[in-house]
Amino acid sequence: MKPGTAESGRGGIVQVGDHGPMDERERQAAEERLDILEALLVAQERRHDVIEIVWAAHDQEEAGARLKELLGLESGVPPGIVLDMQISRLTGECRDEIATDVTHLRRVLGRE
């Protein structure tokens, strides 16, 4: 996903900041996307802990509960986001892409 975009709740892409002020729906989609990207970034930074938790868990429910605690996931970000992350998302390139998207969305949303 390119910087300046956010996924809408229906899987579509919303351009963020390219066409003037965002309407409420666009802002909400951007905020939700930012929350998800921040959670993925923390999971990448704590990848060894994440893998250890998943490995030790009896089932996905237990792994999700422990990941939620470890990563401080807010109620709006389900732990399944991290559990469903492909291992290839742990590469440096993917981390850099996510960090770039997080920085851009924070700037657009005034959260810097």
VONU-836615 format. One record per residue: residue in three letters; x, y, z of N, C-alpha, C, CB in turn. Coordinates in steps of 0.05 Angstrom, whole numbers, m for minus. Glycine has a CB too. Layout:
% residues N
{Ala; {X; Y; Z}; {X; Y; Z}; {X; Y; Z}; {X; Y; Z}};
...
This chain:
% residues 112
{Met; {17; m23; 0}; {0; 0; 0}; {18; 25; 0}; {m19; 0; 24}};
{Lys; {11; 44; m16}; {27; 68; m19}; {21; 87; 4}; {22; 82; m45}};
{Pro; {41; 103; 12}; {36; 124; 32}; {14; 142; 22}; {61; 140; 39}};
{Gly; {m3; 151; 40}; {m24; 169; 32}; {m50; 155; 25}; {m16; 185; 8}};
{Thr; {m51; 128; 30}; {m75; 114; 26}; {m83; 100; 52}; {m72; 93; 4}};
{Ala; {m109; 94; 54}; {m119; 80; 77}; {m141; 61; 67}; {m129; 99; 100}};
{Glu; {m143; 38; 79}; {m164; 19; 71}; {m190; 28; 85}; {m157; m9; 78}};
{Ser; {m211; 28; 70}; {m237; 33; 82}; {m247; 7; 95}; {m258; 43; 61}};
{Gly; {m268; 9; 110}; {m279; m14; 124}; {m288; m36; 105}; {m302; m6; 141}};
{Arg; {m293; m30; 79}; {m301; m50; 60}; {m278; m59; 42}; {m324; m38; 43}};
{Gly; {m253; m53; 50}; {m231; m62; 35}; {m222; m44; 12}; {m237; m89; 24}};
{Gly; {m236; m22; 7}; {m228; m4; m13}; {m206; 15; m4}; {m252; 13; m23}};
{Ile; {m195; 29; m22}; {m173; 47; m15}; {m184; 76; m14}; {m149; 45; m34}};
{Val; {m177; 91; 6}; {m185; 119; 9}; {m159; 135; 7}; {m200; 124; 37}};
{Gln; {m159; 154; m11}; {m136; 172; m13}; {m137; 191; 10}; {m136; 187; m41}};
{Val; {m115; 194; 24}; {m114; 211; 48}; {m99; 236; 41}; {m102; 196; 71}};
{Gly; {m112; 259; 42}; {m99; 284; 40}; {m92; 293; 12}; {m74; 283; 56}};
{Asp; {m100; 277; m9}; {m93; 285; m36}; {m114; 302; m49}; {m89; 260; m52}};
{His; {m137; 305; m37}; {m159; 320; m50}; {m172; 340; m31}; {m180; 300; m60}};
{Gly; {m156; 351; m13}; {m167; 370; 6}; {m175; 357; 32}; {m190; 385; m7}};
{Pro; {m191; 371; 47}; {m199; 361; 73}; {m214; 334; 71}; {m217; 381; 88}};
{Met; {m209; 316; 90}; {m223; 291; 91}; {m251; 294; 103}; {m207; 270; 107}};
{Asp; {m270; 278; 92}; {m296; 278; 105}; {m294; 259; 129}; {m318; 270; 85}};
{Glu; {m315; 257; 144}; {m314; 241; 169}; {m309; 211; 163}; {m341; 244; 184}};
{Arg; {m320; 201; 142}; {m316; 173; 135}; {m287; 168; 128}; {m334; 165; 111}};
{Glu; {m275; 185; 113}; {m247; 183; 105}; {m228; 185; 130}; {m239; 204; 84}};
{Arg; {m235; 204; 147}; {m219; 207; 171}; {m220; 182; 189}; {m228; 232; 187}};
{Gln; {m244; 171; 192}; {m247; 147; 208}; {m232; 124; 196}; {m277; 140; 211}};
{Ala; {m233; 121; 169}; {m218; 100; 156}; {m188; 103; 160}; {m225; 99; 126}};
{Ala; {m178; 128; 158}; {m150; 134; 162}; {m142; 128; 191}; {m144; 163; 155}};
{Glu; {m158; 135; 210}; {m152; 130; 238}; {m151; 100; 244}; {m173; 144; 257}};
{Glu; {m170; 85; 233}; {m171; 56; 237}; {m146; 44; 224}; {m196; 44; 224}};
{Arg; {m139; 53; 201}; {m115; 43; 187}; {m90; 49; 203}; {m112; 55; 158}};
{Leu; {m88; 73; 214}; {m65; 80; 230}; {m63; 62; 255}; {m67; 110; 239}};
{Asp; {m85; 57; 268}; {m85; 39; 292}; {m74; 11; 284}; {m113; 37; 304}};
{Ile; {m83; 1; 262}; {m74; m25; 253}; {m45; m25; 246}; {m91; m35; 228}};
{Leu; {m36; m5; 231}; {m7; m3; 224}; {11; 0; 248}; {m3; 20; 204}};
{Glu; {2; 16; 267}; {18; 19; 292}; {20; m8; 307}; {5; 40; 310}};
{Ala; {m2; m23; 307}; {m1; m49; 321}; {18; m68; 306}; {m29; m62; 322}};
{Leu; {18; m68; 279}; {36; m85; 264}; {65; m76; 268}; {28; m84; 234}};
{Leu; {69; m51; 270}; {96; m41; 274}; {107; m50; 301}; {97; m10; 272}};
{Val; {91; m48; 322}; {100; m57; 348}; {104; m88; 347}; {78; m50; 370}};
{Ala; {87; m102; 334}; {90; m131; 332}; {116; m138; 317}; {66; m144; 317}};
{Gln; {123; m123; 297}; {148; m127; 283}; {172; m122; 301}; {150; m110; 258}};
{Glu; {170; m100; 316}; {192; m93; 335}; {195; m114; 357}; {187; m65; 347}};
{Arg; {173; m126; 365}; {174; m146; 386}; {170; m174; 375}; {152; m140; 407}};
{Arg; {179; m179; 351}; {174; m204; 336}; {182; m229; 352}; {188; m203; 310}};
{His; {204; m228; 366}; {213; m251; 382}; {192; m258; 403}; {240; m246; 394}};
{Asp; {182; m238; 417}; {162; m242; 437}; {136; m252; 425}; {156; m216; 453}};
{Val; {129; m241; 402}; {104; m249; 388}; {106; m279; 380}; {99; m232; 363}};
{Ile; {128; m287; 369}; {131; m314; 361}; {131; m333; 385}; {158; m318; 345}};
{Glu; {144; m325; 406}; {144; m341; 431}; {116; m345; 442}; {162; m328; 452}};
{Ile; {100; m324; 442}; {73; m325; 452}; {56; m344; 435}; {60; m298; 453}};
{Val; {58; m341; 408}; {43; m358; 390}; {51; m387; 393}; {46; m348; 361}};
{Trp; {77; m392; 395}; {88; m419; 397}; {78; m432; 423}; {118; m418; 396}};
{Ala; {77; m418; 445}; {70; m429; 471}; {40; m431; 475}; {82; m412; 493}};
{Ala; {24; m417; 460}; {m5; m416; 464}; {m18; m443; 457}; {m17; m393; 448}};
{His; {m39; m450; 472}; {m54; m474; 467}; {m71; m471; 441}; {m72; m480; 491}};
{Asp; {m82; m447; 437}; {m99; m442; 414}; {m98; m413; 406}; {m128; m451; 420}};
{Gln; {m111; m406; 385}; {m111; m378; 375}; {m123; m359; 395}; {m125; m376; 348}};
{Glu; {m143; m367; 409}; {m156; m350; 428}; {m136; m342; 450}; {m180; m363; 441}};
{Glu; {m122; m361; 461}; {m102; m356; 481}; {m79; m338; 470}; {m90; m382; 492}};
{Ala; {m70; m344; 446}; {m49; m328; 433}; {m59; m300; 429}; {m41; m340; 406}};
{Gly; {m83; m296; 420}; {m94; m270; 416}; {m96; m254; 442}; {m122; m271; 404}};
{Ala; {m105; m267; 463}; {m107; m253; 489}; {m80; m244; 499}; {m121; m271; 510}};
{Arg; {m60; m262; 496}; {m33; m255; 505}; {m20; m233; 488}; {m15; m280; 506}};
{Leu; {m26; m234; 462}; {m15; m214; 444}; {m28; m187; 450}; {m20; m221; 414}};
{Lys; {m53; m187; 455}; {m67; m162; 462}; {m54; m149; 486}; {m97; m168; 468}};
{Glu; {m47; m165; 506}; {m34; m154; 530}; {m6; m145; 523}; {m33; m176; 552}};
{Leu; {9; m161; 509}; {37; m155; 503}; {39; m129; 487}; {50; m178; 487}};
{Leu; {22; m126; 467}; {24; m104; 448}; {7; m80; 456}; {16; m113; 421}};
{Gly; {m9; m83; 477}; {m26; m61; 486}; {m47; m54; 465}; {m9; m37; 492}};
{Leu; {m58; m74; 452}; {m77; m69; 431}; {m102; m57; 442}; {m84; m95; 416}};
{Glu; {m111; m36; 429}; {m136; m23; 436}; {m159; m41; 428}; {m139; 5; 424}};
{Ser; {m183; m36; 439}; {m206; m53; 433}; {m213; m53; 403}; {m230; m43; 449}};
{Gly; {m206; m32; 389}; {m212; m31; 360}; {m194; m47; 342}; {m212; m3; 351}};
{Val; {m171; m56; 353}; {m152; m71; 337}; {m152; m100; 347}; {m123; m59; 339}};
{Pro; {m163; m118; 331}; {m165; m146; 340}; {m137; m159; 338}; {m185; m161; 323}};
{Pro; {m131; m177; 357}; {m105; m190; 356}; {m101; m208; 331}; {m101; m207; 380}};
{Gly; {m123; m214; 318}; {m122; m230; 293}; {m106; m216; 272}; {m150; m235; 283}};
{Ile; {m105; m189; 273}; {m89; m174; 254}; {m60; m183; 255}; {m91; m143; 260}};
{Val; {m50; m187; 280}; {m22; m196; 283}; {m20; m226; 277}; {m12; m190; 312}};
{Leu; {m39; m242; 287}; {m39; m271; 282}; {m40; m278; 253}; {m62; m284; 297}};
{Asp; {m54; m262; 237}; {m57; m267; 208}; {m34; m255; 192}; {m83; m256; 199}};
{Met; {m16; m240; 204}; {6; m228; 190}; {24; m249; 178}; {22; m209; 208}};
{Gln; {31; m246; 153}; {49; m265; 140}; {78; m260; 150}; {48; m262; 109}};
{Ile; {92; m282; 153}; {120; m280; 163}; {137; m262; 145}; {132; m308; 165}};
{Ser; {130; m260; 120}; {145; m243; 102}; {143; m213; 108}; {137; m247; 73}};
{Arg; {122; m206; 125}; {119; m178; 133}; {139; m170; 154}; {91; m174; 144}};
{Leu; {157; m189; 162}; {177; m182; 182}; {203; m173; 169}; {183; m206; 199}};
{Thr; {204; m171; 142}; {228; m162; 129}; {232; m132; 134}; {226; m168; 98}};
{Gly; {257; m124; 131}; {263; m95; 135}; {248; m77; 116}; {293; m91; 132}};
{Glu; {245; m86; 91}; {230; m70; 72}; {201; m66; 80}; {231; m84; 44}};
{Cys; {188; m87; 90}; {160; m84; 98}; {158; m66; 123}; {148; m111; 104}};
{Arg; {177; m70; 142}; {177; m52; 165}; {180; m23; 157}; {200; m60; 185}};
{Asp; {198; m18; 138}; {202; 10; 129}; {177; 21; 116}; {226; 11; 109}};
{Glu; {164; 5; 100}; {139; 13; 87}; {117; 20; 107}; {128; m9; 67}};
{Ile; {114; 3; 127}; {94; 8; 148}; {101; 33; 164}; {92; m16; 167}};
{Ala; {127; 36; 171}; {136; 60; 186}; {130; 85; 169}; {165; 58; 193}};
{Thr; {135; 84; 143}; {130; 107; 126}; {100; 114; 126}; {140; 102; 97}};
{Asp; {83; 93; 123}; {54; 97; 124}; {45; 109; 150}; {40; 71; 118}};
{Val; {56; 99; 172}; {48; 109; 199}; {56; 138; 201}; {63; 92; 221}};
{Thr; {79; 145; 193}; {88; 173; 194}; {70; 191; 178}; {117; 176; 184}};
{His; {63; 182; 154}; {46; 198; 136}; {18; 201; 149}; {44; 185; 109}};
{Leu; {6; 180; 158}; {m21; 181; 169}; {m21; 198; 195}; {m32; 153; 175}};
{Arg; {m1; 196; 211}; {1; 213; 235}; {1; 243; 227}; {26; 206; 252}};
{Arg; {16; 249; 206}; {18; 277; 197}; {m9; 286; 187}; {40; 280; 175}};
{Val; {m21; 270; 170}; {m47; 277; 158}; {m69; 281; 179}; {m56; 256; 138}};
{Leu; {m68; 264; 200}; {m88; 265; 221}; {m81; 284; 244}; {m92; 237; 232}};
{Gly; {m58; 297; 242}; {m49; 316; 262}; {m41; 303; 288}; {m71; 335; 267}};
{Arg; {m30; 279; 287}; {m22; 264; 311}; {8; 264; 315}; {m32; 235; 309}};
{Glu; {22; 282; 302}; {51; 282; 305}; {60; 291; 332}; {64; 299; 284}};
